[in-house]
Amino acid sequence: MYVCICNSVTDHAIRRAVRQGTLSFEQLRFELGVSRSCGRCEEHARSVMAEAMSNELPGLPAGVVLPDGLPA
């Protein structure tokens, strides 16, 4: 599903980026261009990223927090 229509970023692309080591929203924004145009997708993109981090990286230490304050 498309998360960011302006830059054609899908939930699959976000999950893949997390699997490949993207651990901050700023890095995700830089790498994929998500939420760099109108910004309407930011909340959903952060949610997809947080879900991907908890699913794909279960070994992350407790207390890892995304930049917007959502726990990973």
C-alpha distance (Angstrom), angle and dihedral (degrees) to the residues before:
residue distance angle dihedral
M1 . . .
Y2 3.78 . .
V3 3.78 113.8 .
C4 3.82 97.7 174.2
I5 3.77 112.2 32.2
C6 3.82 94.2 179.9
N7 3.81 91.1 62.5
S8 3.83 100.3 23.3
V9 3.81 95.0 -116.8
T10 3.79 117.0 161.8
D11 3.78 132.3 -161.2
H12 3.82 86.9 -112.6
A13 3.81 90.6 57.6
I14 3.81 90.7 50.9
R15 3.81 92.2 49.3
R16 3.80 90.9 47.7
A17 3.82 91.1 50.4
V18 3.82 90.2 52.6
R19 3.81 90.9 49.4
Q20 3.79 88.1 51.6
G21 3.79 93.1 53.5
T22 3.80 108.7 -86.1
L23 3.80 104.4 145.9
S24 3.80 104.9 163.8
F25 3.77 132.3 57.9
E26 3.79 90.8 -130.4
Q27 3.80 89.5 57.5
L28 3.81 90.7 46.8
R29 3.80 89.9 50.6
F30 3.80 91.2 50.4
E31 3.81 95.0 45.8
L32 3.80 100.6 42.0
G33 3.79 103.9 20.4
V34 3.79 91.5 -125.1
S35 3.82 113.2 162.6
R36 3.81 93.5 4.2
S37 3.81 96.6 117.1
C38 3.79 119.8 39.6
G39 3.83 96.5 -8.1
R40 3.80 96.2 -140.0
C41 3.80 91.6 123.1
E42 3.80 97.1 53.3
E43 3.80 97.6 98.2
H44 3.80 92.8 47.8
A45 3.82 92.9 43.3
R46 3.80 90.4 52.4
S47 3.79 89.7 49.2
V48 3.81 92.4 51.1
M49 3.79 89.7 47.2
A50 3.81 92.9 50.1
E51 3.80 90.8 49.2
A52 3.80 91.1 48.0
M53 3.78 91.7 49.5
S54 3.80 92.4 52.2
N55 3.82 92.9 44.6
E56 3.78 101.0 38.4
L57 3.79 100.0 35.5
P58 3.80 106.9 36.8
G59 3.80 90.5 156.2
L60 3.80 94.3 66.7
P61 3.79 111.5 124.2
A62 3.77 116.1 -100.4
G63 3.77 112.7 -95.9
V64 3.80 97.6 39.5
V65 3.77 103.6 145.7
L66 3.78 130.9 -167.8
P67 3.81 114.7 -126.3
D68 3.81 93.1 -100.7
G69 3.79 92.5 56.6
L70 3.82 97.9 -100.8
P71 3.80 110.4 137.4
A72 3.78 114.2 -121.0
